[in-house]
Structure formats: structure tokens, C-alpha cells
Amino acid sequence: MVKALKLGYTHRNMEPTVQIVRARNREAEPMTIQEQIEKYIASEPEPKRSDLRELHRLTLQASPKCKLWFADGKDAKNRTVSNPTIGYGLHTIKYANGKSREFFQIGVSGNQTGISVYILGLKDKKYLAKTYGKKLGKASVTGYCIRFKTLKDINVDTLEAAIRYGLAAQNGKSKPAK
């Protein structure tokens, strides 16, 4: 029996966790992040599957060399604590106690009612809503999250602009949208 590492995170403080998973097949190896992402997208029902695949393509097109992440939404005891999330880019989270850790800048996650796109690390929590909210279409916009049912309900060009802004923000290159 082969042991494989499984990376997840806890919901409350998003701290990374590692757990050991025993594989039945002796030749089994841990899946790459890209394989985990593909498996996750393939597991979603249509039209969410196609929408997630398109968002994945758009985000990689915006930043082809960005770091990829996959959080399966499970804690150390393999309990579901959040929805699986595909992450892009690199953002350093700094805590009040002085500690810091790396996390993704952009997150894409399917949920019960549609899809959420997370844009982390923005200093102005009203920026997304002010800049992209009215232009997006049928979407809910909060300080760091854009939620919508399907891509056909929103202006994809506006969503892509918000994603590009978020990815640029990690490098200090972001410019306000016009």
C-alpha cells in the first residue's frame, strides 16, 4: 500500500493541512495540481463544468505562468469544510500577530447556486463593487467575491477585467479600470 499526501485547508483560518491517504493500488502516485483541477472540473454537472473550464482557460490566458493551487475543501479529518477551489497566482497573507503565509490571489469555486470568483488582497474592499458591479450583469459582488449562476448571465469581458486587475495587484502593477 502506497501513502500519498493530500493537501487541503481548514475553513476557519484557511491554514494548510496535510494528511496521509492510503492508495489501494501500489503504483498510485499523488495527483498533480493540474490533474486535481481537471478531476474537479470534470466532476461538476453541466453547465457549471463548461463555465469552470472556460474560467480556468481565461485566467490562465491572463497569467499563463501563474502558480496554480487546488484546495479540495477538506480538513485534516477529511471532513468537508468548504467548496473545492482552484487558485491562481501568489498572495502573501499577513496576520495581525505578525505571521504571514502564501495563498492564491484569485480563486474559482463552484457552489450550490453557481460559481464564485475570489479576488484576494485588495486594499479597498469596495473597489470590486464600485468598479465592476453594475457592468457585470446578474452577479453579486462583495469586498473580494463575485458570485453568479452561469457565465451567460454576466458580462465575461468585465469579469476577465476584474480577474486581470486582481492578478496585477499581486505584482503591484494594477491600474484602476476605466
DAHUCOR-V785565 format. One record per helix or strand of 2 or more residues. SS is the DSSP state (helix for helix, strand for strand). FROM is the first residue (numbers start at 1). LEN is the number of residues. If there is no record, write none. Layout:
ss->SS from->FROM len->LEN
ss->SS from->FROM len->LEN
//
This chain:
ss->strand from->2 len->8
ss->strand from->16 len->8
ss->helix from->33 len->11
ss->helix from->48 len->15
ss->strand from->68 len->4
ss->strand from->85 len->4
ss->strand from->91 len->4
ss->strand from->100 len->4
ss->strand from->106 len->6
ss->strand from->114 len->6
ss->helix from->127 len->10
ss->strand from->139 len->3
ss->strand from->145 len->4
ss->helix from->151 len->3
ss->helix from->156 len->14
//
